[in-house]
Amino acid sequence: MTYDVIDHARRATRRRLTTICLTAVALTAVVAAAMMATTAPDRPADSPSGGAMSTFAVTGVIPGSETQRITDLEWVDVAGVSVPVSSHSGPRITSGGQARGFAHDQVGALLAAVHIVVRINPQVGPAVFEPTLRDQVVGPDAAAMRVQVAQAYDELRAQPDGQPLGRLNAILRGYRIVSYRDDEAAVRLLTEAPGVNGVPLSVIAEVRARWTGSDWALLAPAGGTFDQTVLAASDADTATFLPFGVGG
């Protein structure tokens, strides 16, 4: 096999991975490859608020509902992404690399969407993404998502079985609740990651969560990838998001 064929295969794998991953889905092939190449093993955790404790608000999407303010928000690192946790809204259980036990409300749905989406990336390793995909991803396309994540991990792994591949060089910047019912919620997440020449790029991912009767789960997108629900964000787009770490 020639080096140019190998290089082509690597680029194709990166493009395929970005249709699964939180930070690079649905961007052009050149930008997607650049974003995946920025995965950095030594990147320190970076919370959007710049601190360990912060406040954020979730504006009710149902007419007349009150704004929910979360004052106990802290940040934990998951494969290089700082994700928010709340003692009230969850996750209450983080054993085995999973995140479970979210409140049955808008904030719980939002936090579940964030935690599950990060934990189904190949970079976290099968010890985390396999049980997350098995137990916390539902819907008719859940099986397709499991297959694609596993294949992506197998193609890129350089570590012993079950080990993480690296870190997701991304920062959660904001969120917007699109719709909410007791059994299903749709949220949009604004994420920033380095692009070509280190210039920051922002993308918007729409994620759906479904209440299973005991907890929130991710509703697998069509085909098992997010490529139809993610787009590059303009300045006008970013202005419509509520920032993590800032009270409304």
C-alpha positions in Angstrom: 0.0 0.0 0.0 1.4 3.4 -1.0 1.7 6.3 1.4 -0.8 8.4 -0.5 -3.3 5.5 -0.2 -2.7 5.3 3.5 -3.1 9.1 3.8 -6.3 9.0 1.9 -7.6 6.2 4.3 -6.7 8.3 7.3 -8.5 11.4 5.9 -11.6 9.3 5.2 -11.5 7.9 8.7 -11.3 11.4 10.2 -14.2 12.5 8.1 -16.3 9.5 9.2 -15.4 10.1 12.8 -16.5 13.7 12.7 -20.0 12.6 11.7 -20.1 10.8 15.1 -18.3 13.3 17.3 -19.7 16.3 19.1 -17.3 18.9 17.8 -16.9 18.5 14.1 -20.0 17.0 12.5 -21.2 18.3 9.1 -18.3 20.6 8.4 -16.3 20.3 5.2 -13.8 17.5 4.8 -10.8 19.8 5.1 -12.1 21.5 8.3 -13.2 18.2 9.8 -9.8 16.6 9.3 -8.1 19.7 10.8 -10.4 19.6 13.9 -9.8 15.9 14.5 -6.1 16.4 14.1 -6.1 18.8 17.0 -6.9 16.1 19.5 -4.3 16.7 22.2 -3.4 14.3 25.0 -2.1 17.0 27.3 -4.8 19.6 26.9 -5.9 20.9 30.3 -9.6 21.1 31.2 -11.2 24.4 30.3 -14.6 25.3 31.7 -16.6 27.9 29.8 -16.9 30.1 32.9 -13.2 29.9 33.7 -14.0 28.7 37.2 -15.0 25.6 39.1 -18.4 26.9 40.3 -20.9 28.9 38.3 -24.5 29.6 37.6 -26.6 29.3 34.6 -30.3 29.7 33.7 -32.6 27.6 31.6 -35.5 29.6 30.2 -38.7 27.6 30.1 -40.0 26.8 26.6 -43.5 26.3 27.8 -45.5 29.6 27.9 -45.7 30.9 31.4 -43.0 28.6 32.8 -40.4 30.2 35.0 -36.7 30.4 34.3 -34.8 27.7 36.2 -31.5 28.9 37.7 -28.9 26.4 38.6 -26.5 27.7 41.2 -24.6 24.6 42.1 -23.0 24.0 38.7 -19.5 22.5 38.7 -17.3 21.2 35.9 -15.6 17.8 35.4 -13.3 16.7 32.6 -14.4 14.0 30.2 -11.9 13.2 27.5 -10.7 16.8 27.4 -14.2 18.4 27.4 -15.3 20.2 30.6 -18.9 19.2 31.2 -21.3 20.7 33.8 -22.7 18.7 36.8 -25.3 19.7 39.3 -25.9 18.1 42.7 -29.7 18.7 42.2 -30.1 18.0 38.4 -27.4 15.4 37.9 -25.7 13.2 37.1 -26.0 11.5 40.5 -24.1 8.4 39.3 -20.8 8.5 37.5 -19.3 5.1 38.2 -17.7 3.1 35.4 -17.3 6.2 33.3 -21.0 6.6 32.8 -23.2 9.5 33.8 -26.7 8.6 35.0 -29.4 9.9 37.3 -30.7 13.1 35.9 -33.6 15.2 37.2 -36.9 14.8 35.3 -37.1 18.4 34.1 -35.5 20.7 31.5 -32.2 21.1 33.3 -31.9 17.3 33.7 -32.6 16.8 30.0 -30.0 19.4 29.1 -27.3 17.9 31.3 -28.1 14.4 30.1 -27.8 15.4 26.5 -24.3 17.0 27.2 -23.0 14.1 29.2 -24.2 11.3 26.9 -23.1 13.0 23.7 -19.6 13.4 25.0 -19.4 9.8 26.2 -20.4 8.2 22.9 -17.3 9.5 21.2 -14.6 6.9 20.1 -12.0 8.9 22.0 -13.4 7.9 25.4 -12.7 4.2 24.7 -15.1 1.2 24.7 -15.0 0.9 28.5 -17.1 4.1 28.5 -18.8 4.3 25.1 -20.0 0.7 25.0 -22.1 0.8 28.2 -23.3 4.3 27.4 -24.5 3.3 23.9 -26.0 0.1 25.3 -27.8 1.7 28.3 -28.3 5.3 27.4 -29.0 5.6 23.7 -32.5 4.6 22.4 -34.6 4.7 19.3 -34.6 2.8 16.0 -31.1 4.1 15.0 -29.4 3.2 18.2 -28.0 -0.1 16.8 -26.5 1.8 13.8 -24.8 4.3 16.2 -23.3 1.5 18.2 -21.8 -0.1 15.0 -20.4 3.2 13.7 -18.7 4.2 16.9 -17.2 0.8 17.4 -15.9 0.7 13.8 -14.4 4.2 14.2 -12.6 3.2 17.4 -11.2 0.1 15.8 -9.9 2.1 12.8 -8.1 4.7 14.9 -7.0 3.0 18.1 -3.4 3.0 19.0 -3.9 2.1 22.7 -4.5 -1.3 24.3 -8.1 -2.6 24.1 -10.6 -0.5 26.1 -8.3 2.5 26.4 -9.1 6.1 25.4 -7.7 7.3 22.1 -7.0 10.9 23.2 -8.8 14.1 24.1 -11.6 16.0 22.4 -10.2 19.5 22.0 -13.5 21.3 22.4 -15.3 23.8 24.7 -19.0 23.9 25.4 -20.0 27.5 24.9 -23.8 27.6 25.1 -27.1 25.9 24.9 -30.7 26.4 23.8 -33.8 24.3 24.6 -35.8 24.0 21.4 -38.7 22.0 22.9 -39.6 20.2 26.1 -42.2 17.6 27.1 -42.2 15.3 30.0 -41.1 12.4 27.7 -38.8 14.2 25.2 -36.6 17.2 24.9 -34.7 18.8 22.0 -31.6 20.9 22.9 -29.0 22.7 20.8 -25.4 22.8 22.0 -22.9 25.4 20.9 -19.4 24.0 20.8 -16.0 25.6 20.0 -12.9 23.9 18.7 -9.7 24.9 16.9 -10.0 24.9 13.2 -7.6 25.5 10.3 -4.5 27.4 11.5 -5.9 27.4 15.1 -8.7 29.7 14.3 -11.6 28.8 16.6 -14.7 27.3 14.9 -18.1 27.1 16.4 -20.7 24.4 15.6 -24.3 23.8 16.6 -25.5 20.3 17.3 -29.2 19.5 17.9 -29.6 16.6 20.3 -32.8 14.9 21.5 -33.3 13.3 24.9 -36.0 10.8 25.8 -37.4 10.0 29.2 -37.3 6.2 29.7 -39.4 6.2 32.9 -36.4 6.4 35.2 -33.8 8.6 33.5 -33.1 10.6 30.4 -31.5 8.8 27.4 -30.1 10.1 24.1 -32.5 9.5 21.1 -30.2 8.3 18.3 -30.3 10.6 15.3 -31.2 9.3 11.8 -28.7 6.8 10.5 -26.8 6.8 13.8 -24.8 9.9 13.1 -25.3 13.6 13.8 -24.4 14.7 10.2 -28.0 15.9 9.5 -28.4 17.9 12.7 -25.1 19.8 13.0 -24.0 23.0 11.2 -21.3 25.6 11.4 -22.4 28.6 13.6 -22.3 32.2 12.5 -22.0 35.2 14.8 -25.7 35.7 14.5 -26.3 32.1 15.5 -24.1 32.2 18.6 -26.0 35.3 19.9 -29.1 33.2 20.3 -27.5 30.8 22.8 -27.5 31.1 26.5 -23.9 30.7 27.8 -22.9 28.0 30.2 -21.6 29.5 33.3 -23.6 32.7 33.2 -26.9 33.3 35.0 -29.7 34.7 32.9 
